[in-house]
């Protein structure tokens, strides 16, 4: 517990100090996101590479506090490094979607080869590996999809880290506890510069890395001691990016568009169009993430009947939210 808390504060301080330096470097190298009057409506150009600052702070914190670099830890660090490098190349230039996807597959396979898979006794190992592969690939891209508003993706990731830390404590998993708090500290230090008005963006280097690591950390936990329905807890802890992925997939499929093509279909942009300011949209999303996290924790501890009720409540909430969001006209 002490090591985990120490890793949080070291990562926080490092991120607080390193992020402005990375920002200055991105400006000098002209690695910036420029407004285009379409999907990018910020008032001025904003540098990328926030993900690099987060990952450096995270790694330095682990190097100073962590002592047990087992097979899974090495897999997490290797997979995260691949995701950062892949996103960095895309931030600097532009990777074709198929090349980017191939790189994501390699990062996911690095995690699976290190033994990070979904472990369910009632499923064959081959099926567990396949589910883990799809889950990690989906989560890697889901956080990339919600990175469309100041502080949104990083804040949701920070909240997820907090709840994953609680799960790790319940499971007596020291490695995951240290990992989640180190990542949370890096995110909190970065949010000082990423919350509206953002001075630096995550970039693909950050969003891809966060999706991959959080997807893997959520998969390592044990959730079914009280009820088999605890299996769905990771879906709640990461419910906001999963909802975004499903919602956008549905909308773009109805329009005959590729999910890889950018559009204004994101739930956050729809909330902005409806009535909310940028800050209100982000804070509302934080609130939903916290409530989903609490529901996820309850799912681990409550009996089967209560778990059914919680899942039905969450499904009803997201179904209604999706229906209402779809009705917002984004053509004007």
Steps between C-alpha positions, in 0.01 A plus 500: 500500500781741592686422177185559294435838664865597455482407131193724465668809645827449310310458172283803577795728573694377197203543268429849640860601423564306177179584311590869439844390370341252261256772393785738418673225301185424302461869415861524379457187288165626372317190625172682547128459442368786288131605487333411171150639556353149478584244768780706653337814636746613766580873494874454440751233405581262786810275519477121523731260690323514836500121493880502490510711819259260672695190398839644599366599844337159538820313408724712724263450791500123454879495465534681835239303695438162337710192580315199353530516122337165427384369162168687498663828605750472216212426262311811617807720457583352158142528373469854635830600337387364162172693529683823587745465211219414259297802610805725493568413136135576421518833690814607318377396156210280403479122502266322259216337700609148403859560618375651824274200558786262434709679762215477750473126435871459576462692828202283598688179415790615720258520794341163427841331465589631846204309645247784520176333393145468629498201734162328525486138612192425289668611174773320302834681501477565125166678545638704792794611285269600215275703734807666652629590153171663397460675837847656491465610138161658572622682813811631323280675245216591738712746698621644171136567404416698815812716468305779331457754780731669751558274800246236395709191422768565764240572769299186424826301507592650839163399647538147358846475661352589839239223486748247358725580796216413740445169317874428520495565875206263543690238299825563695671558165792727586629532143169627357452732799835668437439512125158660528608767749815583304289545188241699696769737631638556149148576374419742781819698441423512129138610555633826645589592140237302312180619666314776317649710356757234412863601458599155372314198361549129567549416135480144374815420701297556814154374411620171346730434796227574756247278328743209475629524859161554663347220296779268616490611864122451508545149360749393767257551790289234672131591515287186542557391861146602607309471173587384148347828377803679644654400167330811354675739741773607249223597257365743761837635613576587136137561408538849348751408226311176432176692460673743265633214288159332475311826444729623223509158336121493490461857368765463233368160393155655452660771287708253301824653634820333616563517875859600414378819334466811717161660553306706753305200632679488838276514806698793644449708186129418509475618862675823397255548212207431732557745787821445697827691501828318443579496873147384589520217248832378641386526863176318420704222339721484809188464713367216285841328517503522881147359528590217263809429708290477816258265321799293391627470858153401621480235229803328654354487850120464474302176457377380161153662521640845579762459227218438249328818616819707463565368149141565391523854638824570309366347177180706530697818568727460199215393272304812593811718470576359156142555385493864619847578366408357159208744477733803522535644150869534410451608138490873570 
